[in-house]
Amino acid sequence: MQYYIKDSTLVIEGDFEAVSTGLNGGRSRVNYLFNKQVPRTFNPPDPRKFVRDAALELGIKETNFGLLTAVNMEYLQVIEDDYLTVFVTAGVSNASEFRVEKVGTINIILFSREKLSETALLGAIITATEAKGLALLEKGYNFLGTNTDAVIVAYENDSEERDRPEIPYAGSSTEFGKKITKAVIKGVKAGLELRGE
């Protein structure tokens, strides 16, 4: 896995097994993950087409999962803990729809260098979402997220180690879950503090 910023976009390259709750999400083997900064007034007629076009503009022709955010990439948080790397862009000027109607997003990308079972791959979404909500509550907010938040969870394929041990679960009481919780809370809080939120 390698990552870099290009054209106000976090780009992560590798050979991943991944799940995404983003606009063009799902479950797939992908070569790229990205988180693109868009204007606060962003409102395209076809957001899914926009994500596809954004990938092509970045020169990404291989399979990918993409996210969109109004958060400037200078506020990107990269948290590393052993085999886990977490990327967070956090803005809360847009609380959940039943609270406030403004613009903002919290995007979380979890990357594991250890193989994940299907259960852990999907369960990590829940644990990351719980941690995000906890971070917001601890910051004094009365909502658990925004109406455009998204999560990607990925681990890198290793063709030479097909039978390598896998992490079975990602619940908050597991070692993996504790790493997710700690990193997401740290990333969300730090990202919001940099933005003065």
C-alpha positions as CSV (number, residue, x, y, z in Angstrom):
1,M,0.0,0.0,0.0
2,Q,1.2,3.5,-0.8
3,Y,-0.7,6.8,-0.5
4,Y,-0.3,10.3,-1.7
5,I,-2.2,13.5,-2.3
6,K,-2.9,14.4,-6.0
7,D,-5.2,17.2,-7.2
8,S,-6.7,17.7,-3.7
9,T,-7.4,14.0,-3.5
10,L,-6.1,11.3,-1.1
11,V,-5.1,8.4,-3.4
12,I,-4.2,4.9,-2.0
13,E,-2.8,2.3,-4.3
14,G,-2.5,-1.4,-3.8
15,D,-4.3,-4.7,-4.4
16,F,-7.2,-4.6,-2.0
17,E,-10.1,-6.7,-0.9
18,A,-12.5,-3.9,0.3
19,V,-16.0,-2.8,1.2
20,S,-17.3,0.7,0.8
21,T,-20.4,2.6,1.9
22,G,-19.6,5.4,-0.6
23,L,-21.5,6.4,-3.7
24,N,-20.1,3.7,-5.8
25,G,-19.6,1.3,-2.9
26,G,-20.1,-2.4,-2.3
27,R,-17.7,-5.3,-2.0
28,S,-15.0,-5.8,-4.5
29,R,-11.3,-6.4,-5.2
30,V,-9.9,-2.9,-6.1
31,N,-6.6,-1.3,-7.0
32,Y,-7.3,2.2,-5.8
33,L,-9.1,3.9,-2.9
34,F,-9.5,7.7,-3.0
35,N,-11.1,10.6,-1.1
36,K,-11.6,13.6,-3.3
37,Q,-12.1,17.2,-2.0
38,V,-15.1,19.0,-3.6
39,P,-16.5,22.5,-3.2
40,R,-18.9,23.2,-0.3
41,T,-21.5,24.0,-2.9
42,F,-21.1,20.6,-4.5
43,N,-24.4,19.2,-5.9
44,P,-23.9,17.4,-9.2
45,P,-26.9,15.9,-11.0
46,D,-25.4,12.4,-10.9
47,P,-22.9,12.0,-8.0
48,R,-22.1,8.4,-8.9
49,K,-21.0,9.5,-12.4
50,F,-19.0,12.3,-10.8
51,V,-17.1,9.7,-8.8
52,R,-16.4,7.6,-11.9
53,D,-15.3,10.7,-13.8
54,A,-13.1,11.9,-10.9
55,A,-11.2,8.6,-11.0
56,L,-10.5,9.0,-14.7
57,E,-9.3,12.5,-14.2
58,L,-6.9,11.2,-11.6
59,G,-5.6,8.7,-14.2
60,I,-7.3,5.8,-12.3
61,K,-8.6,3.3,-14.9
62,E,-8.4,0.2,-12.6
63,T,-11.1,-0.8,-10.2
64,N,-11.6,1.6,-7.4
65,F,-13.7,2.9,-4.5
66,G,-14.0,6.7,-4.2
67,L,-15.3,9.0,-1.5
68,L,-16.1,12.8,-1.7
69,T,-15.5,15.4,1.0
70,A,-15.7,19.2,1.4
71,V,-12.8,18.9,3.9
72,N,-9.5,20.4,2.7
73,M,-6.8,17.7,2.4
74,E,-4.5,19.8,4.7
75,Y,-6.8,18.6,7.5
76,L,-6.4,14.9,6.6
77,Q,-5.5,12.7,9.6
78,V,-3.4,9.6,9.1
79,I,-3.3,7.4,12.2
80,E,-1.0,4.3,12.3
81,D,-1.2,1.5,14.9
82,D,0.8,-1.6,14.1
83,Y,-0.9,-3.2,11.1
84,L,-3.7,-0.7,10.9
85,T,-3.7,2.7,9.1
86,V,-6.7,4.9,9.3
87,F,-7.3,8.0,7.1
88,V,-9.9,10.5,8.3
89,T,-11.3,13.7,6.9
90,A,-13.8,15.3,9.3
91,G,-16.2,18.2,9.1
92,V,-19.4,18.6,11.1
93,S,-21.1,21.6,9.6
94,N,-23.6,19.1,8.3
95,A,-25.2,17.1,11.2
96,S,-27.5,14.2,10.5
97,E,-30.6,15.2,8.5
98,F,-32.9,15.2,11.5
99,R,-30.7,17.8,13.3
100,V,-29.2,20.3,10.8
101,E,-29.1,20.9,7.1
102,K,-25.7,22.2,6.1
103,V,-22.6,20.9,4.3
104,G,-20.0,18.6,5.8
105,T,-18.8,15.0,5.9
106,I,-16.7,12.5,7.9
107,N,-15.0,10.0,5.7
108,I,-13.0,7.1,7.2
109,I,-10.8,4.7,5.3
110,L,-9.4,1.7,7.3
111,F,-6.5,-0.2,5.9
112,S,-5.2,-3.5,7.4
113,R,-2.0,-5.1,6.5
114,E,-3.4,-8.3,8.1
115,K,-6.0,-10.4,6.3
116,L,-9.6,-9.9,7.4
117,S,-12.4,-12.4,7.4
118,E,-15.6,-11.4,5.8
119,T,-17.0,-10.9,9.2
120,A,-14.2,-8.6,10.3
121,L,-14.3,-6.7,7.0
122,L,-17.9,-5.8,7.4
123,G,-17.8,-5.5,11.2
124,A,-15.1,-2.9,11.0
125,I,-17.7,-0.5,9.4
126,I,-19.8,-0.8,12.6
127,T,-16.9,-0.3,15.0
128,A,-15.6,2.7,13.0
129,T,-19.1,4.2,13.0
130,E,-19.5,3.7,16.7
131,A,-16.1,5.3,17.3
132,K,-16.9,8.3,15.1
133,G,-20.2,8.8,17.1
134,L,-18.3,8.5,20.4
135,A,-15.7,11.1,19.3
136,L,-18.5,13.5,18.4
137,L,-20.2,13.0,21.7
138,E,-16.9,13.5,23.6
139,K,-16.4,16.7,21.6
140,G,-19.8,17.9,23.0
141,Y,-21.9,17.5,19.8
142,N,-25.4,16.1,20.1
143,F,-25.4,14.0,16.9
144,L,-23.5,10.9,15.8
145,G,-22.5,11.9,12.2
146,T,-23.5,13.8,9.1
147,N,-25.8,12.7,6.4
148,T,-23.0,12.1,3.9
149,D,-20.5,10.1,6.0
150,A,-18.9,7.1,4.4
151,V,-16.5,4.3,5.4
152,I,-14.1,2.1,3.4
153,V,-12.5,-1.0,5.0
154,A,-9.7,-2.7,3.0
155,Y,-6.9,-5.2,3.4
156,E,-4.1,-5.9,1.0
157,N,-4.1,-9.2,-1.0
158,D,-1.0,-11.2,-0.8
159,S,-0.9,-13.9,-3.5
160,E,2.1,-15.6,-1.9
161,E,0.3,-16.0,1.4
162,R,-3.2,-17.1,0.5
163,D,-3.5,-19.2,3.6
164,R,-2.1,-16.7,6.0
165,P,-4.1,-16.3,9.3
166,E,-6.9,-13.8,9.2
167,I,-8.4,-11.5,11.8
168,P,-11.8,-13.1,12.5
169,Y,-13.7,-10.3,14.2
170,A,-13.7,-6.5,14.4
171,G,-16.1,-5.8,17.4
172,S,-15.1,-3.1,19.8
173,S,-13.9,-5.6,22.4
174,T,-11.4,-7.3,20.1
175,E,-7.8,-6.3,19.6
176,F,-8.5,-5.1,16.1
177,G,-11.7,-3.3,17.2
178,K,-9.8,-1.5,19.9
179,K,-7.2,-0.3,17.4
180,I,-10.0,0.9,15.1
181,T,-11.8,2.7,18.0
182,K,-8.6,4.4,19.3
183,A,-7.5,5.5,15.8
184,V,-10.9,6.8,14.6
185,I,-11.5,8.8,17.8
186,K,-8.1,10.3,17.6
187,G,-8.5,11.1,13.8
188,V,-12.0,12.6,14.1
189,K,-11.1,14.8,17.1
190,A,-7.8,16.0,15.6
191,G,-9.4,16.7,12.2
192,L,-12.2,18.7,13.8
193,E,-9.9,20.7,16.1
194,L,-7.8,21.7,13.1
195,R,-10.9,23.1,11.4
196,G,-12.0,24.9,14.6
197,E,-15.0,22.6,15.0
